[in-house]
């Protein structure tokens, strides 16, 4: 079973699970500040669950390309929408600052 490294914790999940759901099921969040309350609930339209991934995951979806290609995101930053990512193996996840998690340091 894949292991997700996130916020100093190790989260176990089944292969093919949606990253956002796994994180929420472990009482954590992929949202910052008010985005925790104001988000699209996993439909891939708001962009507030953007994260940086290292490790095997599903390919970028059309919905991700669409949302991560306009402000405040830039597709070339390499972020992914946690609500669209299927976990395919052990991954490390990093959340950045900013309402949409777009402020890459």
C-alpha positions as CSV (number, residue, x, y, z in Angstrom):
1,X,0.0,0.0,0.0
2,X,1.3,3.4,-0.9
3,X,2.6,5.8,1.7
4,X,2.1,9.6,1.4
5,X,4.5,11.9,3.3
6,X,2.6,15.1,4.2
7,X,3.2,17.6,6.9
8,X,5.6,15.4,8.7
9,X,3.2,12.5,8.8
10,X,3.0,9.2,7.0
11,X,-0.4,8.4,5.5
12,X,-1.2,5.0,4.2
13,X,-3.8,4.5,1.4
14,X,-4.8,2.1,-1.3
15,X,-3.3,2.5,-4.8
16,X,-5.5,4.6,-7.0
17,X,-7.0,6.6,-4.1
18,X,-7.6,10.3,-4.6
19,X,-4.9,12.3,-2.8
20,X,-7.3,15.0,-1.5
21,X,-9.6,12.3,0.1
22,X,-6.7,10.4,1.7
23,X,-5.4,13.6,3.3
24,X,-8.9,14.7,4.5
25,X,-9.5,11.2,5.9
26,X,-6.4,11.5,8.1
27,X,-7.9,14.8,9.6
28,X,-5.5,17.0,7.6
29,X,-6.2,19.4,4.8
30,X,-4.8,20.5,1.5
31,X,-6.2,24.0,1.8
32,X,-4.9,27.1,3.5
33,X,-6.8,29.7,5.6
34,X,-10.2,30.4,4.2
35,X,-9.8,28.0,1.4
36,X,-10.5,25.3,4.0
37,X,-14.1,26.6,3.9
38,X,-14.3,28.0,0.4
39,X,-13.3,25.4,-2.2
40,X,-14.9,23.4,-4.9
41,X,-15.1,20.2,-2.7
42,X,-13.0,18.1,-5.1
43,X,-14.4,19.1,-8.5
44,X,-11.1,20.5,-9.8
45,X,-12.4,24.0,-10.5
46,X,-11.1,26.2,-7.8
47,X,-7.4,25.3,-7.7
48,X,-7.1,25.7,-3.9
49,X,-5.8,22.2,-3.4
50,X,-2.7,22.8,-5.5
51,X,0.4,20.8,-4.2
52,X,3.8,19.8,-5.3
53,X,4.3,16.0,-5.7
54,X,7.3,13.8,-5.8
55,X,6.7,10.2,-6.7
56,X,4.3,8.1,-8.9
57,X,0.9,9.6,-9.5
58,X,-1.7,9.6,-12.2
59,X,-1.1,11.8,-15.3
60,X,-2.3,15.4,-15.3
61,X,-6.0,15.5,-16.2
62,X,-7.6,17.9,-18.7
63,X,-9.3,19.6,-15.8
64,X,-6.0,20.2,-14.0
65,X,-4.4,21.6,-17.2
66,X,-7.3,23.9,-17.6
67,X,-7.3,25.2,-14.0
68,X,-3.5,25.3,-13.5
69,X,-3.2,27.3,-16.7
70,X,-4.7,30.6,-15.4
71,X,-4.1,33.0,-12.5
72,X,-2.8,32.7,-10.0
73,X,-1.3,29.4,-11.1
74,X,1.2,28.7,-13.9
75,X,1.3,25.3,-15.4
76,X,5.0,25.4,-15.7
77,X,5.3,25.5,-11.8
78,X,4.5,21.8,-11.8
79,X,1.8,21.9,-9.2
80,X,-1.0,19.3,-9.2
81,X,-4.6,19.5,-7.9
82,X,-4.8,17.0,-5.0
83,X,-8.5,16.4,-5.9
84,X,-7.5,15.1,-9.3
85,X,-4.4,13.1,-8.4
86,X,-4.6,9.3,-8.0
87,X,-1.9,7.9,-5.8
88,X,0.1,5.2,-7.7
89,X,2.9,4.6,-5.2
90,X,4.8,6.3,-2.4
91,X,4.7,10.0,-2.8
92,X,5.8,13.2,-1.0
93,X,3.4,16.1,-0.9
94,X,4.3,19.7,-0.2
95,X,1.7,22.5,0.3
96,X,2.9,26.1,-0.4
97,X,1.6,29.4,1.1
98,X,-1.1,31.5,-0.5
99,X,-4.9,31.1,-0.8
100,X,-4.4,28.7,-3.7
101,X,-1.1,27.2,-2.5
102,X,0.6,29.0,-5.4
103,X,3.4,30.8,-3.6
104,X,6.3,28.5,-4.4
105,X,9.3,29.3,-2.3
